[in-house]
């Protein structure tokens, strides 16, 4: 099992342009809430279906090509999502930039005014507000239950997935994401 995990991590590091030392140490980052993160053996294609931005224009996940993305599927009625969202904003603040971003995608019945109110109530000001039209992206990507967070590589492929909520601003999460995107230590 350890041999398989190590092989997966080396493959992942090569795919992300990271060095083998980072890959060998990546298993050390799968602790606390991050121990549930499943790192895929090979990158997985993501949906090409459109989503709606808060201004009602369409976008696609491909719009983020060239960047690492933490993509969070959530809903306004989801209590764990309410707890998790501020930590996603903190992750964006800590690591966001030209090469990395956090993208939130409300799936299910989430009218724009409910999304805006949700963000206002919990004090989230720096995350994008996108809607998954009729849950089509979530269905195509096998998202069952919320929240679900997937990590995309710069080629726009899913490389890891976490079911359930997490503290994305915890030292373990910042270190793990930093290692995945080639910025050890965050």
C-alpha positions as CSV (number, residue, x, y, z in Angstrom):
1,X,0.0,0.0,0.0
2,X,2.8,2.5,0.9
3,X,4.5,1.6,-2.4
4,X,1.3,2.4,-4.3
5,X,0.8,5.7,-2.4
6,X,4.4,6.7,-3.1
7,X,4.0,5.9,-6.8
8,X,0.9,8.0,-6.9
9,X,2.5,10.9,-5.2
10,X,5.6,10.8,-7.5
11,X,3.2,10.7,-10.6
12,X,1.3,13.6,-9.2
13,X,4.4,15.6,-8.5
14,X,5.7,15.0,-12.0
15,X,2.4,16.1,-13.4
16,X,2.4,19.3,-11.4
17,X,6.1,20.1,-12.1
18,X,7.0,19.6,-8.5
19,X,10.2,17.8,-7.5
20,X,10.3,14.2,-6.2
21,X,11.2,15.4,-2.7
22,X,7.9,17.2,-2.4
23,X,6.1,14.1,-3.6
24,X,7.8,11.8,-1.2
25,X,6.9,14.2,1.7
26,X,3.3,14.7,0.5
27,X,1.9,11.8,2.6
28,X,3.0,13.7,5.7
29,X,0.5,16.4,4.8
30,X,-2.5,14.0,4.8
31,X,-3.2,14.6,8.5
32,X,-6.1,16.0,10.5
33,X,-9.0,16.9,8.3
34,X,-6.8,16.6,5.2
35,X,-6.3,12.8,5.8
36,X,-9.7,12.4,4.0
37,X,-8.3,14.0,0.8
38,X,-8.2,11.5,-1.9
39,X,-5.4,12.1,-4.4
40,X,-6.2,10.5,-7.7
41,X,-3.8,8.1,-9.4
42,X,-4.2,10.0,-12.6
43,X,-5.9,13.3,-13.4
44,X,-9.6,13.2,-14.1
45,X,-11.5,15.3,-16.7
46,X,-13.9,17.9,-15.3
47,X,-17.2,19.2,-16.7
48,X,-17.2,21.5,-19.7
49,X,-20.8,22.6,-19.0
50,X,-21.4,26.3,-18.2
51,X,-22.1,27.8,-14.8
52,X,-23.6,31.3,-14.1
53,X,-21.6,34.1,-12.5
54,X,-23.4,36.4,-10.1
55,X,-23.9,38.9,-12.9
56,X,-25.7,36.1,-14.9
57,X,-23.0,35.7,-17.5
58,X,-21.8,32.2,-18.3
59,X,-18.4,30.8,-17.4
60,X,-16.7,27.4,-17.5
61,X,-14.2,25.7,-15.3
62,X,-11.9,25.9,-18.4
63,X,-11.8,29.7,-17.7
64,X,-9.3,28.9,-14.9
65,X,-6.8,26.9,-17.1
66,X,-3.3,27.7,-16.1
67,X,-4.1,27.9,-12.4
68,X,-4.4,25.5,-9.6
69,X,-8.0,25.6,-8.3
70,X,-9.7,24.6,-5.1
71,X,-13.3,24.1,-6.4
72,X,-15.9,24.0,-3.7
73,X,-19.4,22.7,-4.4
74,X,-21.8,24.1,-1.8
75,X,-25.4,25.3,-1.2
76,X,-27.0,28.1,0.8
77,X,-29.1,25.6,2.8
78,X,-26.0,23.5,3.8
79,X,-25.0,24.0,7.4
80,X,-21.5,22.5,7.0
81,X,-21.0,24.8,4.0
82,X,-21.8,27.8,6.2
83,X,-19.0,26.7,8.6
84,X,-16.5,26.0,5.9
85,X,-16.8,29.0,3.6
86,X,-14.9,31.5,5.7
87,X,-11.9,29.1,5.8
88,X,-12.0,28.9,2.0
89,X,-11.8,32.7,1.9
90,X,-8.8,32.6,4.3
91,X,-7.2,30.0,2.0
92,X,-7.7,32.4,-1.0
93,X,-6.2,35.2,1.0
94,X,-3.2,33.1,2.0
95,X,-2.4,31.5,-1.3
96,X,-4.5,33.2,-4.0
97,X,-2.8,34.8,-6.9
98,X,-1.9,34.4,-10.5
99,X,-1.2,30.6,-10.1
100,X,-3.9,29.7,-7.6
101,X,-7.5,30.5,-6.8
102,X,-10.5,29.2,-4.8
103,X,-13.7,28.9,-6.8
104,X,-17.1,28.4,-5.2
105,X,-19.9,26.8,-7.1
106,X,-23.4,26.8,-5.5
107,X,-25.3,23.8,-6.7
108,X,-29.0,23.1,-6.3
109,X,-31.6,25.7,-5.6
110,X,-29.6,28.8,-4.9
111,X,-31.0,32.0,-6.3
112,X,-28.5,34.9,-6.7
113,X,-30.1,36.9,-3.9
114,X,-29.8,33.9,-1.5
115,X,-26.1,33.5,-2.4
116,X,-25.4,37.2,-1.9
117,X,-27.2,37.1,1.5
118,X,-25.3,33.9,2.5
119,X,-22.0,35.5,1.8
120,X,-23.0,38.8,3.6
121,X,-24.2,36.9,6.7
122,X,-21.0,35.0,7.1
123,X,-18.7,37.9,6.2
124,X,-17.2,36.4,3.0
125,X,-16.2,39.1,0.6
126,X,-13.4,37.8,-1.5
127,X,-14.8,34.7,-3.1
128,X,-16.5,34.4,-6.4
129,X,-20.2,33.6,-6.4
130,X,-21.0,31.1,-9.2
131,X,-24.1,28.9,-9.6
132,X,-24.3,25.4,-11.1
133,X,-27.3,25.5,-13.5
134,X,-29.7,22.7,-12.5
135,X,-26.8,20.9,-10.7
136,X,-25.5,19.8,-14.1
137,X,-21.8,20.2,-13.3
138,X,-22.2,18.5,-9.9
139,X,-24.0,15.6,-11.5
140,X,-21.4,15.2,-14.3
141,X,-18.6,15.3,-11.8
142,X,-20.2,12.8,-9.4
143,X,-20.8,15.3,-6.6
144,X,-23.2,13.6,-4.2
145,X,-23.7,15.3,-0.9
146,X,-22.3,18.7,0.1
147,X,-19.8,20.2,0.6
148,X,-17.4,18.5,-1.8
149,X,-14.1,20.2,-2.7
150,X,-12.0,19.2,-5.7
151,X,-8.5,20.3,-6.6
152,X,-7.8,21.0,-10.2
153,X,-4.4,21.2,-11.8
154,X,-3.4,24.0,-14.2
155,X,-4.5,21.7,-17.1
156,X,-8.0,21.9,-15.6
157,X,-8.2,18.3,-14.5
158,X,-9.3,17.0,-11.1
159,X,-6.3,15.7,-9.1
160,X,-7.8,15.3,-5.6
161,X,-11.2,15.4,-3.8
162,X,-12.4,15.8,-0.2
163,X,-15.9,14.8,0.8
164,X,-17.4,16.9,3.6
165,X,-16.3,20.2,5.2
166,X,-12.8,21.1,6.3
167,X,-11.0,24.0,7.8
168,X,-9.2,25.0,4.6
169,X,-7.2,27.7,6.6
170,X,-5.7,25.2,9.0
171,X,-1.9,24.8,9.0
172,X,-2.3,21.3,7.6
173,X,-4.5,22.4,4.7
174,X,-2.3,25.4,3.9
175,X,0.7,23.2,3.9
176,X,-0.9,20.5,1.8
177,X,-2.2,22.9,-0.8
178,X,1.1,24.7,-0.8
179,X,2.9,21.4,-1.5
180,X,0.4,20.5,-4.2
181,X,0.9,23.7,-6.0
182,X,4.7,23.7,-5.5
183,X,4.8,26.2,-2.7
184,X,5.8,24.0,0.3
185,X,4.8,25.5,3.6
186,X,2.1,27.7,1.9
